[in-house]
Amino acid sequence: MTLSRGRGWLVAVVATLAMSVSYVDRQVVSAIATSVRRALSIDAQHFGYLAAAFSLSYLVVAPLAGALVDRIGARRGLIAAILTWSVVSAAHALAPTFAALFVLRVLLGAAEAPSFPSAAQSVRRALPPGDRSAAFGLLFTGSSLGAAVAAPLAITLDIHFGWRTAFVVASLAGLAWLPAWLLVTRAPEVREVLARPDAGAPAPATPVTFGAVLGDPAVLRALLLVVASAPALMFLFVWMPQYLELGRGLEKAAVAGYVWLPPVMIDAGMVGFGVLASRFDRRSAGQRSHVALVLLAAAMESLLALVPKVQGIWPTMVLLGIAGAGGGGLYTLLTADMMARIAPSRVSTAGGLTAAAQSLVYVVLNPLVGRWIDRSHSFDGSLVLLGLVAMPGALGWAVVPMRAHGVVTPAR
């Protein structure tokens, strides 16, 4: 059974909003980091541990969650995840110490782990191949849209009502999203597409294993580009509010007026590169077109390394935004390319593995960035180093030989 194009896009839109909700909850602590650090006596390195705690939990649970979603379906996977993480997010408001907040970040990472595998599976099964690159671009906007909303909202709530209130308000977003998902997916045909183990193909003769998915050349190729593109985006999502306040000397109230721009630019990159990739797919432009797009996106993300040389807050924000647009484009392109090359029964497992790879980067780098800031009292070195990673990874991705799009067995 296949869905109409309009209904398929409606499913993709609501799944994108689920990603937005997840990023609202996870980004609050970064947006109000200076207040949380002062209240709980946390230095930059220990804040890096908090960021790593979420990512470490996500790293461990995401592949397991992806495999589970491949079995139970995207509809139920998203419902269970969003109810759980909303409760955990609200509990952040009660954290009395660094240790308690650390535990809650671990629990939040585990609770949010099924979100991307479920959303990616929804897009893969609800839409035809020609629409999927654009749809994945839309899906990834959920994360940056959530960050764009979370930061100004959390900062405003922090200023007027205190940082604990920000966590409580953010937790309500998931409960507001749930009725829309239940409504959009209530039709029997939608439930069938999102629930069965494979859409339009017989169930695999042998169970899908992590080893088989991880050994797929299309997945390995995607993982390479995830590791290369994640560091710069990590800075934008985790450290940018502190950079603007502590590194650029803005007042907290002023930060809210600027911090939305890079996430919006990330959205623009995700949608723009996704639409271009879909056009090339429909015209059968082939692999070379996607390589050109990947190299362009990597060059844009690499501009993060130039931020320390820029004077003035708006030029700084524009450069951060361009780097974010490139990073967002890379995530869209690598995901669309991978999903076009693997069997539908492996979609959520593969999505969980790429999410885990991103988390691994965050686990390793966040404490190191925090330590660098504590010792150097500057963000500049981190900006330069994190910005220089994208292009080598993109070049490595580009030279890996793969078959044409749509081929399930990708090695050649």
N, C-alpha and C positions, 0 to 999 in steps of 0.2 A: 504494500500500500504506500502511495505517495501523497503528500499534502499539496494543496494548491499553493501557488507561489506566494499569494498574499498571506495565507495562513502561516506558511513557513517563515516568512519575514516577521510576522507578529510574534511567533515563538522566539525568533532570534533577538528581537527588540527587548522582550521581557527578560530573556536570559542575560542580556547585556545589563539591564537594570540590577539583576542579582549581583553581577560583578561590581557594579557601582556601590551597592550596599555593603559588600564585603570590604571594599577599600575605604568607605566611610569609617567603619568600625576599626580597621587596622591602622588608619592614618591619624586618628585623633591624638595618639600619644606623641607622634612626631610633630604635629602642629603646635602642641602646647608643651613641648619638651622642656623649655626653660622654666616654666612654672612647676612642672612635675619634678624636675631636677632640684629646684630650690626647696620644695616642700619635703622631699624625701632624702635630701642630701646625697644626690647622685652626680658623680662627675661624668665627663664625656665618655671615658672608657666604659664605665658601667652602663651608661645609656646604650653604648654599642652592644653590650651584653644583652640588654633588653630587646634590642632589634634582632640580635642573633637568636634569642630564645624563641621568638615567633617563627623565624625562618628555619631553625633546627627542627622544631616540631612539624612544621609544614613539609620540610625535606623528608622526614621519616614517614609521615602519614600520607602524603600526596600520592605516591605510587600505589599504596594499599587502597586508598580511597578511589583512585582511578579504576583499579581492578574490580572493586566492589560496585562502582557505578556501571561498569560494563555488564554486570550481572543483574542488578536491580533496576537499572534504567535511570535516565536523567531526571525525570519528574520527581520520583521519590527521593533521589539523592539530594536535590536542591532543597526540598521541603525539610528533610531531616537536618541538613547542614545549617540552614538559616535560622531555624528555631534554636538550635544548640548555641550557635555563636552569638545570637542576640542576648541570651542569658549571660554568657561569659563576658561579653562586652559590658553589660550593665554592672557586673560585679567588679570591674576595674575601679568604679567610684568608691568602693569600700577598702581599697588597698591601703594598709597603714604603713608599710615598709617596702623597701626595694625587693626583699625576698618574696613578699606576697605578690607584688606586681610582676616579678619574674615568672612565678608559677602561673599567673593568669595569662601572661603572654604565651606561655607554652600551650595552655589549654585553648587559647584563641586560635593559634596556628593549627592545632589538630582539628578544631571544629570547622575552620574555613577550608581545610584541604580538599573536600569534595567539590568546592564551588567551581573552579575552572574545569576539571574533568567533566562535570555535569553540563556546564554551559557549552563546552566545545562539542560534546556529544550531541547536544540539542541542535546546534548549528549544522553539524555534519549530517544528521539524519533528517532534518526538516527542510533542507534546501537542495536544489539541484547543483551539480558541479560548477556550472558557469557563474553561480551567485556566491559561492562559498568564500572566495578570497575577499570580496567586499564585505561579506557577513563577518568573517573573522576580524577584519579591520574594525567593523562596528563593535564586535564583542570586546575587543581590547580597549575600546574607548571607555568601557565601563570602569576599568581600573583608574584611569586618569580623571574621568568625570567624577568618580567618587573622591579622589584626592583633591580635585578643584573645589568641590563642595565642602569637604570635611575641614580643610585648613581654615578658610575664613570663618566658617560657622563655629568651629571649636575655639578659635582665638577670640571671637566675639563673646561666646559664652564664658570663656575663661576670664575675660576682663570684667564682665558684669556680674557673673554668678559664681565664679570659681571653677577650677579645673575639674573637680569631681562631677559637676553638673554636665560638662561636655560629654563625658562618657555615657551618662544616663540618656541624654537626648539622642546621641548617635545610635544607641542600641535599639531605639524605637523604629529606625528606618527599615529594619528587616521585617518587623511585624506589619509595617505599612505596605511592603512589597508583596507579602504572601497572598493576599486575596487576588491580586492581578494574575499571579502564576496559576492559582487554582482555577480561575475563570478561563484563561487562555488555553489551558491544557485539559479542560474537562471533557471535550468532545472525544468519543471513542476512538476515532481515527488518529487523533493526536496522541492519546494515551498509548495506542498500539505502536506507533512509530518511535516514541520515546522510551518504551518499556521493553521491547523485545531485544534479544541479544544482538541481532543484526538486522539492518533495514534493507530489505530487498535481496538478501542472499541467504543460503542455508547456513545453519550454525556450523562452526568449524568442527572438523572431525576430532581434533585434539584440543584440550583446554589451552587458552592463552596464558603463557607464562611470562614473568618479568624477563627471563633470560632471552626468550624468543623476540620479545618486543625491543629490548635493549640492544640486541644484536642486529636489528634491522638497519641497514645502511641509511635509510631515510631518517630514522630516529637519531642515529649517531651524528649525522650531519646537522640536524636541528639542534642537538645538544651543544655542538661546537659553537654555533652562533648565539645560543642562549648565554653561554658562559662569557662570550665576548661582549655582548650588548648589555648584560645586566649591571656591570659596575657603574656606568654613568647614570642609568635610571635609578639605581639604588641611592645615589647621592641626591637626586631630585626628590625622591619620595621620602627619604628618611632624614636627610641632613639639611635640606635647603631652608626650612624655616629658621633653624638655628644659625645657619650661615648668614641669612639676611639680618638677623637681630644682633648676633655676636660678631660676625665677620664684616658686615657692612654698616653696622651701627644704627640700624633702624629701630624706632620704638615699636613695641609689640603691636600697638594699634595700627601702625603704618604697614607692618608686615602683611596684615590681612588684605591690604589693597594691592599687593604685588604677587602674592604667593600662588594665585590662581592661574597666572599666565602660562608657566611651563606645562602644567597638566592639560590645559586647553590645547597647547601646541602639540603635546603628545597625542591627543585625540585627533588633531588635524593630520598628523603624520600617519597614524593608523588607518584612518579612513582614506586619505589620499593615496597612499601606497597600495591599500587594498583594492580600491577602485581601479587603479592602473593595472594591477596584476590581473584582476578579473577581465579587463578589456583585452589584455594580451592572451589570456586563457581562451576567451571566446573566439579570438582571431587566430588561434593556434600559432602565436608568435614564438612559442617554445622557450627553452631553458635560457637562451642568451638574454632575452628581455628581462627575465627575473634576476639574472646575475647583475645586469646593469642597475636595476633598481636597488639591489642589496648593496652594491658598492656606493651608490649615491647616498643611501640612508646611513651607511657607516661613516662616510665622510662628514655628513651633517652631525652625527653624534660625537665625532671626534673634536668638534669645536668646543666642547666642554673644557678642554685643556687650555683654551685661550681666555677663559673667563677672568683669571687673575690679572690679566693685562688690560682689562676694560675699565674705564672710568665712568662713573655715573650709574645710577640705579636702573634707569630704563634701558640703556644699552646692555647692561648686565643681564637684565631679565629677558631681553630679546635673544641674546646669545644662548642663555640657558634654555629658552623655548625652542630654538632651532635644534640644539642638541637633543632635547626631548623628542621633537618631531622625528628626528632620525632614528632614535632608539625605538620609538613606537612603531615606525615603519618596519624596522628589522623584525620585531616580534610578529607583526602581521604576516610578513613575507615568509619567515621560517615556518610558522604554523600552517599557513595555507599550503606551502610546498610539501610539508610532511604529511598533512592530512590527505593530500591528493595521491600519495604513494603507498599508503598502508591500508590494510583491510579494515572495513568498518568495525569489525569485532575488536580491533585493537585501539580504537580512537581514544577512549577515556584513559586506558593504561598509558598510552603514549603521551597524552596530555598531562597525566600525573607525573611522568618522568621529566618532562620539560619544566613543569612547575617546580619539581624537586631540584633540578639543576640550578634554577634561578635562586632557590632558597639556599643551596649550598654556597653560592657566591656571597649571598648576604651574611650567612653564618661566618664565613671566613673573613670577609672584609669589614663588616661593621665594627667589631672590636678593634681592628687595626686602625681604622679611620679615627675612632674615638681616642685611641692611645696617641696617635699622631697629633691630634688637636690638643690634647692635654700637655704634650711635651713641647710642641712648637708654638702653641697659642695662635695657630693660623690654620685656615682651611685650604690655603693655596696649593700646597704640595699634593694634597689629596685630589683636588680638582684636575691637576695636570696628569697625574698617574692614572686616574680612573678614566679620563678622556682618551688616553692613548691605546686602549685595549681593543676598541671596536674594529678598526681597520684590519689588523692582522687576522682576527677571527673571520671577518667577511671574505678576505682573500682565501683563507683555508676552505671556507664553505664553497666558494666559487669553483675551486679546482677539483673538488670531489666529483668524480664522474657518476652521473645518474641517467636513468632512462627518461623518456618523455613523460610529461605529466599524465596522470591517470593510470599509470602502470603500477600494479600492486606489488610485484616483485621487482625491487628497484636496482639491484646491483647489476653492473655490467662489466 
